[in-house]
Amino acid sequence: KHHTTPHPSGTMPRPGSTDDLATVPDLNEKSLLRELKARFARDRIYAYVGDILVVFNPLKPLPLYSLQLQQRYRQAKRAQVPPHIFATADNAYFSMVTTHQDQCCVVSGESGAGKTESAKYLIKHVIHLCHAGEQGDLLEKKILLVNPVLEAFGNARTVMNNNSSRFGKYCELVFDQTGRVLGAKISDYLLEKSRVVQLQPGERNFHVFYYLFAAADNKAKYGLTEPMDFAYLASAQLDDSGATSDNGSDYGYGQPSPPPQQEQRGSDEDPAQLYTELMDALRDVGFADAEVVLTQSVLAAVLHIGNVQFDAPTDDDPASVVDATTLSLSTVARLLQVQQHVLRDALTVNVTVTRGESIRRTLNADQAYDCRDAMAKALYGRLFTWIVAKINGLLAPDTRRSSYGFGLMQWRQIGILDIFGFEHFETNSFEQWCINLANEQLQNFFNTHIFRCELEEYERENVSGACITYQDNKPLLDMFLGKPIGLLSLLNEESHFPRGSDTSLVDKFVQHFGGHAGFRGAPGSRELFTIIHYAGEVEYLASGFLEKNRDTLAPGVIGMLQISDQAVIRAMFEDSSNVAADAKQTTNTLRPRRKRFSGLDPDLEVASRNTTHKRSATVGAQFQKSLFQLVERMTQCNPHFVRCIKPNKHKIPGLFVDETVLAQLKYTGMLETIRIRREGYSVRMPFRTFASRYRLMTAASLAFFQPADRATGGGGFGNENDDYNGDGDGDNDDDDDVDDD
């Protein structure tokens, strides 16, 4: 028969009443799912599994984030308040203050699980806890306004999520030893620049592009009409549910976040108001009016350059700009403050320098389109990098606010990681490959920490932990990151070969890792391969891998932007080390005729010379380096884990789909944590409860349980009315009543 472990008071706790699911008797997949489902039905979206906070995206606004609730969680004991993101933030902040150790909060989960919102509330509550009065008001307000600014430029609607982060973000809040906030620093990872020029069906571009159209003044100032008039936005189509629209509204939990003073928004929000709030946020953070105008000019230029078209009599002939799109070309030149003829040459002619001699290569139409799209991606990527750098400069710690002097060693930090979740689409490309690699690295960090904590608890209890094992994904990480032979090393090596191709890359993958347990080739296809991730198998399409990893930008385009009349644009492209400049690295198969350099702007020729023959780090190499630095930084901190779960794939409030949730419990490591505990000592009963329940099994123990003890509650164990969850009502649920039925 099915055996159910009795509750300490003699009855089973009501499903959904246990805050810490690690204390559920006979913890397994079924019991975990039952508890989570019951809590979700009662809008209890937070729960603990040991020291891990599990968060469900309710897909609707909930009244859980008021100032009164923040006050309630301030230095509250865990047993006295229900699970909440504020409790995790409180624990991180006061752990930093009392132990003087840096902390980090790792927020993870699938796309659409609510990671961005969770990270936002972590920052909000930490700032609330360290409130420094009027002196700190301005700085704290700026820090809170960073989120909506970065979401506007770095988030977009996808088929899975209305506010999907298309970049990784690590926000470090810096404090002095008294706990006062001194500043903040943002580190960004792998912005999905390809979204600028190519959208999947049912998806949208970055939010900020659509905000531009909400202001009437922008139409004349930047030559804007309607979003569907621009090629880079026109491919966004409504899906069957109508989830993808062009008004940027429908705010709520898991939606684009407005400024913090207006977090709960309805679906009837005025797009013009959203634009105004973003502009105000930029200015409040510290951007000058001229910098805000520049930002909009670059955004508009990106849209207009997507409307520039090329044609040629045959595939082998030089490309020229289509006359009907000359107006778009001139608008781009005006917005970027460059000469129109220089811009035309930069898009249709490639200039290289060999032994001091400038060589001109005319481009065919396909190559010109590639050059155009590369320029659009580079403009947006450099603009995003500039915005992050500007924010970091404005929020840099002011040592004058520290009561302990100017030494960096006196500062303490709380890092909050909001990084892209594991992705598995119908078609998975280079972006998903990098995103899933990052998730593999974070899963390894999680496993290592949980495993170590498990052994430490066994040591405290003086029991053996030899029986504990866990699924180690280090062999898969070694396959990705190994040197000299690893998937990333092979990708970077092939990217530097002029004749390297996506198919030759897959051939090398199969050659070196065809027998690896984490890799599988696709019979009959040289462009498909499968990686067996910790979260499941993902098939990748290698088409475009080398091009995206090289991230090439023509020397002529770099040179043109380096002589722009706009100083900030010049500064964005002064350091060309981040772009590959050698035309030999392009994937074009056609070889245009070589001509002696002539007819181009002399300054452009000089700038082109300065950007030629520089081998830059590939996207993969840069990402690998930044990922190592991130993990090294987090390893030095005391971690707090927040695992976000989405209840269904259709973004329907109140719908809990068992299969969807179970799959994510696997992805986020919850089932792995359960398995570790089940293989070890899965029953973790407090000694009072154990003695009370089993005291009759030994006569010797009766001496410890005298009637007087039970009457007074002193010296005895397991009073029937013990308040096991600490809410003060004498039962073990989290209601205000005292019966435990």
Secondary structure, DSSP 8 states (H G I E B T S, - for coil): -------TTSS---TT--SBGGGSTT--HHHHHHHHHHHHHTT--EEEETTEEEEE--SS--S---HHHHHHHTT--GGGS---HHHHHHHHHHHHHHH---EEEEEEESTTSSHHHHHHHHHHHHHHHT---HHHHHHHHHHHHHHHHHHHHHEE--SS-TTEESSEEEEEEEE-TTS-EEEEEEEEE---THHHH---TT---BHHHHHHTT-HHHHHHHT---GGGSHHHHT----TT----SS----STTS----GGG-S--TT--HHHHHHHHHHHHHHHT--HHHHHHHHHHHHHHHHHTT--EE-SSTTS--EE-GGGHHHHHHHHHHHT--HHHHHHHHHEEEEEETTEEEEEE--HHHHHHHHHHHHHHHHHHHHHHHHHHHHHHT---GGG-TT-S-GGG-EEEEEEE-------SSB-HHHHHHHHHHHHHHHHHHHHHHHHHHHHHHHTT---TT------HHHHHHHH-SSSSHHHHHHHHHTSTT--HHHHHHHHHHHHTT-TTEEE-TT-SSEEEEEETTEEEEEE-TTHHHHHH-B--HHHHHHHHT-SSHHHHHHTT-GGGSB--GGGS-------EEE--SS-HHHHHHHHHTSS-----HHHHHHHHHHHHHHHHHTSEEEEEEEE-S-TT--TT---HHHHHHHHHHTTHHHHHHHHHHS------HHHHHHHHGGG-GGGGGG--HHHHHHTSS-S--TT--TTSSSSSSSSSSSSS---
